[in-house]
């Protein structure tokens, strides 16, 4: 066989059943091998969308996502998707074609040093220079992508390597030894837990990536510690738990931010003290000691020093942290629990919005109530993203797909496509804004091609809403390039791809329209017109502590 056929064979050995990509000259031999190679491939209409679809696939399934592109502009278009995967710790393998080895460095047609470009946004990158190395490189790439803290890996394969004859070799296997648990650190953490009076469990996306949701919920249940999550940690905890305060940070709940600011101990699990979480760093939970649990030791002390740091598999350390000393009643923090419950009650969401216009938070709450717990919701970036995080209910982190670290506009539609292929038995719903939707709107063609019944809710305020909000609040209302009154007819655009849809403008239309959308056997676009004046509240302004939130004026 040739190198391209060897790549396909090795991908199958790694358990790959689905690839996202776009062909071109330098990767044509690999596409020829895919033609009857036994691996499904979905043609996306832009390489960035192919990478983001692979991200959605990986996030919804827990498997490694795979995408492909040709050299030059095809490879550079993948870079945003690689960066998205890197910042959100998503296991991804990207394979790019490259000009023949003899042409590298000659400014050949569609030649770009994608290896060099990718170094800052991948865990590792390879340029394959010998066809005999293909099998080992691919096997190692998958191991790197999914081991430790997951992330993206790039394999750049020159065209001459793809067509060269090769004798297949046994694929190497890898085993990663677990770090020895620091018993002294564990004992110190247990002592800090039992002496704390106002502890808060601060949960990040690392828990879902480690498949440690069950262990985390057991820890929360036995300890009885009030809990908050980051944006990417949403779905990790039981959303109906009476001690779950919601998301913290810039657009977090008031209850979550106040509890964290008042705490005397933060148990940080799979989180990294992101700047959107902490607000003004030197004013963040100033009276709290920190226990930091993470698989990636490089996060320890990077932003906030911890009294105890434990580098271990979360599913292993969390059960050990709940020592028998806790008994059946959890920690002796009844006053603190009552206080946190009062915060939740006093600062709950209100949906009594005046007038007939559609109120986005209420509409998303109604959408959430209409969905089954297994439904996957992908969103883009902006106001609607924060409303989804605030007002929709998630029972698994694999059901809330949001570009957290990079904040990639255009993420939602390809991610929803990837999620649907990962879990075809479950509903895949996109919630997008009119600005983000246009970023990868060409993927309506991918929906049509694959006949995927992805349901799309488009919140249209004819604005780049989040930027407009900041311009209103912090730039004296100077709305520079954020007014989108020239938006297209989105329902007509969807119809051009044989996708049905409708536009709604009044509150009373929301629930019936949601039911019609969910009943559709095909993809469906629900175009929801909302006011351009609505803002996301609360908001922690730049440079202040999280308990100094701006709120909607009465």
WOURFEN-V349563 format. One record per helix or strand of 2 or more residues. SS is the DSSP state (alpha for helix, beta for strand). FROM is the first residue (numbers start at 1). TO is the last residue. If there is no record, write none. Layout:
<<SS,FROM,TO> <SS,FROM,TO>>
This chain:
<<alpha,3,13> <beta,18,21> <alpha,25,34> <beta,40,43> <alpha,47,61> <beta,65,69> <alpha,73,87> <beta,92,98> <alpha,101,103> <alpha,114,121> <beta,124,128> <alpha,131,146> <beta,152,158> <alpha,159,163> <alpha,183,195> <beta,199,203> <alpha,206,209> <alpha,213,223> <beta,227,229> <beta,244,247> <alpha,254,262> <beta,265,269> <alpha,275,278> <alpha,281,283> <beta,289,294> <alpha,297,299> <beta,308,311> <alpha,314,321> <alpha,324,326> <alpha,334,346> <beta,357,358> <alpha,360,370> <beta,376,379> <alpha,383,391> <alpha,397,399> <beta,400,402> <alpha,411,422> <beta,428,433> <alpha,434,450> <beta,455,460> <alpha,465,474> <alpha,490,495> <beta,500,504> <alpha,507,519> <beta,524,530> <beta,539,540> <beta,549,550>>
